[in-house]
Structure formats: C-alpha cells, structure tokens
Amino acid sequence: MFHNFHILSLSSYAYYMFFGSLGLTTSLVMFFKYGLYWMFLFTLFSVLFIAFAWGKDISMEGLSGYHNFYVMDGFKFGTI
C-alpha cells in the first residue's frame, strides 16, 4: 500500500543522533574551556557518520521500493 507521505519505520538512529549531538555540545564546551580538541573531533566525526548512515538507509529504502515518487521528491526538496 503506497501513500503520498513518508511513514516512519523503527530506527535507533534518532537516539544515536541525540546522544551524539549531546556529546558534541559537551565537547565543544570542553574545547572552549580547556582546549581539548580530540574530544570535539571524535564527536563531530561520530555525528557526521551517523548522519551519513541514516541517509544511506533512507536512500536504500527508496531504491528498494518502499517509497514512491512523491515521497522521494519530498526528500530531495527537503534536502535542498
């Protein structure tokens, strides 16, 4: 059954992104206060990796036929 809107599936990426952004904010404070840049870089790359993996999964869902043309067009428009 196809819909013209995106139906969310269960995914743990939202929790990963939440904790990654929480760590990014904390490490940014640590960087400004104490100059610890390695913590900031680690969490920055973690958040970027999670975003890439989440986007890859959404793209693979679309290519597998889970999304119709209107949903994929909405994803493209939202990205722009």
Backbone as JSON Lines, residues from 0, in Angstrom:
{"i":0,"aa":"M","n":[0.84,-1.18,0.0],"ca":[0.0,0.0,0.0],"c":[0.89,1.24,0.0]}
{"i":1,"aa":"F","n":[0.7,2.11,-0.97],"ca":[1.52,3.29,-1.11],"c":[0.78,4.53,-0.63]}
{"i":2,"aa":"H","n":[1.5,5.41,0.02],"ca":[0.97,6.67,0.5],"c":[1.8,7.78,-0.11]}
{"i":3,"aa":"N","n":[1.24,8.97,-0.15],"ca":[1.97,10.12,-0.65],"c":[2.71,10.85,0.45]}
{"i":4,"aa":"F","n":[2.97,10.18,1.55],"ca":[3.74,10.76,2.64],"c":[4.63,9.67,3.21]}
{"i":5,"aa":"H","n":[5.61,10.09,3.96],"ca":[6.61,9.16,4.5],"c":[6.12,8.55,5.8]}
{"i":6,"aa":"I","n":[6.06,7.23,5.87],"ca":[5.7,6.52,7.09],"c":[7.01,6.15,7.78]}
{"i":7,"aa":"L","n":[7.18,6.59,9.01],"ca":[8.43,6.33,9.72],"c":[8.51,4.88,10.16]}
{"i":8,"aa":"S","n":[9.67,4.3,9.99],"ca":[9.92,2.96,10.49],"c":[10.71,3.07,11.79]}
{"i":9,"aa":"L","n":[10.75,1.98,12.52],"ca":[11.51,1.98,13.76],"c":[13.01,2.05,13.45]}
{"i":10,"aa":"S","n":[13.67,3.0,14.07],"ca":[15.09,3.19,13.83],"c":[15.74,3.72,15.1]}
{"i":11,"aa":"S","n":[16.94,3.28,15.36],"ca":[17.67,3.75,16.53],"c":[18.58,4.93,16.19]}
{"i":12,"aa":"Y","n":[18.58,5.36,14.95],"ca":[19.46,6.47,14.56],"c":[19.09,7.77,15.28]}
{"i":13,"aa":"A","n":[17.83,7.98,15.59],"ca":[17.44,9.2,16.3],"c":[18.07,9.26,17.69]}
{"i":14,"aa":"Y","n":[18.12,8.1,18.37],"ca":[18.77,8.07,19.68],"c":[20.27,8.29,19.55]}
{"i":15,"aa":"Y","n":[20.87,7.68,18.54],"ca":[22.31,7.88,18.32],"c":[22.61,9.34,18.03]}
{"i":16,"aa":"M","n":[21.75,9.96,17.21],"ca":[21.98,11.37,16.86],"c":[21.77,12.27,18.08]}
{"i":17,"aa":"F","n":[20.8,11.93,18.92],"ca":[20.59,12.72,20.13],"c":[21.82,12.66,21.03]}
{"i":18,"aa":"F","n":[22.31,11.47,21.32],"ca":[23.47,11.36,22.2],"c":[24.73,11.9,21.54]}
{"i":19,"aa":"G","n":[24.83,11.78,20.22],"ca":[25.97,12.36,19.52],"c":[25.96,13.87,19.58]}
{"i":20,"aa":"S","n":[24.79,14.49,19.4],"ca":[24.72,15.94,19.48],"c":[24.9,16.44,20.92]}
{"i":21,"aa":"L","n":[24.44,15.66,21.88],"ca":[24.69,16.0,23.28],"c":[26.2,15.95,23.58]}
{"i":22,"aa":"G","n":[26.87,14.91,23.08],"ca":[28.31,14.82,23.26],"c":[29.05,15.9,22.5]}
{"i":23,"aa":"L","n":[28.52,16.27,21.33],"ca":[29.15,17.34,20.55],"c":[29.08,18.67,21.29]}
{"i":24,"aa":"T","n":[27.93,18.96,21.88],"ca":[27.78,20.19,22.65],"c":[28.69,20.2,23.87]}
{"i":25,"aa":"T","n":[28.73,19.08,24.57],"ca":[29.59,18.98,25.75],"c":[31.06,19.11,25.39]}
{"i":26,"aa":"S","n":[31.45,18.44,24.31],"ca":[32.86,18.51,23.91],"c":[33.22,19.89,23.38]}
{"i":27,"aa":"L","n":[32.25,20.61,22.81],"ca":[32.53,21.97,22.36],"c":[32.79,22.88,23.55]}
{"i":28,"aa":"V","n":[32.04,22.69,24.63],"ca":[32.3,23.46,25.85],"c":[33.68,23.1,26.41]}
{"i":29,"aa":"M","n":[34.02,21.82,26.43],"ca":[35.33,21.39,26.92],"c":[36.46,21.96,26.04]}
{"i":30,"aa":"F","n":[36.2,22.06,24.74],"ca":[37.19,22.62,23.84],"c":[37.42,24.11,24.14]}
{"i":31,"aa":"F","n":[36.34,24.85,24.32],"ca":[36.48,26.28,24.59],"c":[37.08,26.55,25.97]}
{"i":32,"aa":"K","n":[36.77,25.72,26.94],"ca":[37.23,25.97,28.3],"c":[38.64,25.45,28.54]}
{"i":33,"aa":"Y","n":[38.93,24.2,28.07],"ca":[40.21,23.57,28.38],"c":[41.1,23.33,27.17]}
{"i":34,"aa":"G","n":[40.59,23.52,25.98],"ca":[41.39,23.31,24.78],"c":[41.53,21.85,24.37]}
{"i":35,"aa":"L","n":[40.63,20.99,24.81],"ca":[40.66,19.57,24.45],"c":[39.97,19.38,23.1]}
{"i":36,"aa":"Y","n":[40.74,19.38,22.05],"ca":[40.17,19.31,20.71],"c":[39.88,17.89,20.25]}
{"i":37,"aa":"W","n":[40.55,16.87,20.8],"ca":[40.36,15.49,20.34],"c":[38.96,14.98,20.66]}
{"i":38,"aa":"M","n":[38.38,15.41,21.78],"ca":[37.03,15.03,22.13],"c":[36.02,15.63,21.15]}
{"i":39,"aa":"F","n":[36.24,16.88,20.81],"ca":[35.36,17.55,19.86],"c":[35.44,16.89,18.49]}
{"i":40,"aa":"L","n":[36.64,16.58,18.03],"ca":[36.79,15.95,16.72],"c":[36.14,14.57,16.68]}
{"i":41,"aa":"F","n":[36.31,13.8,17.75],"ca":[35.7,12.47,17.8],"c":[34.18,12.54,17.71]}
{"i":42,"aa":"T","n":[33.57,13.42,18.48],"ca":[32.12,13.52,18.46],"c":[31.62,14.14,17.16]}
{"i":43,"aa":"L","n":[32.37,15.06,16.58],"ca":[31.99,15.63,15.3],"c":[31.96,14.56,14.22]}
{"i":44,"aa":"F","n":[33.01,13.74,14.15],"ca":[33.04,12.66,13.17],"c":[31.98,11.61,13.46]}
{"i":45,"aa":"S","n":[31.66,11.4,14.72],"ca":[30.59,10.46,15.07],"c":[29.25,10.94,14.56]}
{"i":46,"aa":"V","n":[28.95,12.22,14.77],"ca":[27.68,12.78,14.3],"c":[27.61,12.75,12.78]}
{"i":47,"aa":"L","n":[28.7,13.07,12.11],"ca":[28.72,13.02,10.65],"c":[28.53,11.59,10.14]}
{"i":48,"aa":"F","n":[29.14,10.63,10.81],"ca":[28.98,9.23,10.41],"c":[27.54,8.76,10.61]}
{"i":49,"aa":"I","n":[26.93,9.14,11.72],"ca":[25.55,8.74,11.98],"c":[24.63,9.36,10.93]}
{"i":50,"aa":"A","n":[24.84,10.63,10.6],"ca":[24.02,11.29,9.58],"c":[24.19,10.61,8.22]}
{"i":51,"aa":"F","n":[25.42,10.22,7.88],"ca":[25.67,9.53,6.62],"c":[24.98,8.17,6.6]}
{"i":52,"aa":"A","n":[25.09,7.42,7.68],"ca":[24.48,6.09,7.75],"c":[22.96,6.18,7.7]}
{"i":53,"aa":"W","n":[22.39,7.16,8.38],"ca":[20.94,7.34,8.38],"c":[20.45,7.72,6.98]}
{"i":54,"aa":"G","n":[21.15,8.62,6.33],"ca":[20.8,9.0,4.96],"c":[20.95,7.85,3.99]}
{"i":55,"aa":"K","n":[21.97,7.02,4.19],"ca":[22.15,5.84,3.34],"c":[20.99,4.88,3.49]}
{"i":56,"aa":"D","n":[20.53,4.66,4.71],"ca":[19.4,3.76,4.93],"c":[18.12,4.29,4.3]}
{"i":57,"aa":"I","n":[17.89,5.6,4.38],"ca":[16.71,6.19,3.76],"c":[16.79,6.07,2.24]}
{"i":58,"aa":"S","n":[17.98,6.28,1.68],"ca":[18.15,6.14,0.24],"c":[17.95,4.69,-0.21]}
{"i":59,"aa":"M","n":[18.45,3.76,0.58],"ca":[18.28,2.35,0.23],"c":[16.82,1.92,0.34]}
{"i":60,"aa":"E","n":[16.08,2.49,1.28],"ca":[14.63,2.21,1.36],"c":[13.94,2.7,0.09]}
{"i":61,"aa":"G","n":[14.33,3.86,-0.37],"ca":[13.73,4.4,-1.58],"c":[14.06,3.57,-2.81]}
{"i":62,"aa":"L","n":[15.31,3.13,-2.91],"ca":[15.71,2.33,-4.06],"c":[15.12,0.92,-4.01]}
{"i":63,"aa":"S","n":[14.77,0.45,-2.82],"ca":[14.19,-0.88,-2.67],"c":[12.7,-0.88,-2.96]}
{"i":64,"aa":"G","n":[12.09,0.28,-3.12],"ca":[10.69,0.36,-3.46],"c":[9.77,0.67,-2.3]}
{"i":65,"aa":"Y","n":[10.31,1.04,-1.16],"ca":[9.48,1.38,-0.02],"c":[8.84,2.77,-0.16]}
{"i":66,"aa":"H","n":[9.43,3.64,-0.97],"ca":[8.92,4.99,-1.15],"c":[8.52,5.18,-2.6]}
{"i":67,"aa":"N","n":[7.43,5.89,-2.81],"ca":[7.02,6.18,-4.19],"c":[7.68,7.48,-4.65]}
{"i":68,"aa":"F","n":[7.31,7.91,-5.84],"ca":[7.93,9.08,-6.44],"c":[7.7,10.34,-5.62]}
{"i":69,"aa":"Y","n":[6.5,10.5,-5.08],"ca":[6.17,11.73,-4.34],"c":[6.98,11.84,-3.05]}
{"i":70,"aa":"V","n":[7.19,10.73,-2.39],"ca":[7.98,10.74,-1.15],"c":[9.44,11.03,-1.47]}
{"i":71,"aa":"M","n":[9.98,10.39,-2.49],"ca":[11.38,10.65,-2.87],"c":[11.57,12.09,-3.32]}
{"i":72,"aa":"D","n":[10.57,12.64,-4.03],"ca":[10.63,14.04,-4.45],"c":[10.61,14.95,-3.23]}
{"i":73,"aa":"G","n":[9.83,14.59,-2.21],"ca":[9.81,15.37,-0.97],"c":[11.14,15.32,-0.24]}
{"i":74,"aa":"F","n":[11.81,14.16,-0.26],"ca":[13.14,14.06,0.36],"c":[14.14,14.97,-0.38]}
{"i":75,"aa":"K","n":[14.09,14.95,-1.69],"ca":[15.0,15.79,-2.46],"c":[14.75,17.27,-2.2]}
{"i":76,"aa":"F","n":[13.48,17.65,-2.17],"ca":[13.12,19.05,-1.91],"c":[13.53,19.46,-0.5]}
{"i":77,"aa":"G","n":[13.35,18.56,0.47],"ca":[13.74,18.85,1.85],"c":[15.25,18.99,2.0]}
{"i":78,"aa":"T","n":[16.01,18.24,1.22],"ca":[17.46,18.34,1.27],"c":[17.95,19.66,0.69]}
{"i":79,"aa":"I","n":[17.3,20.08,-0.37],"ca":[17.7,21.35,-1.0],"c":[17.34,22.49,-0.09]}
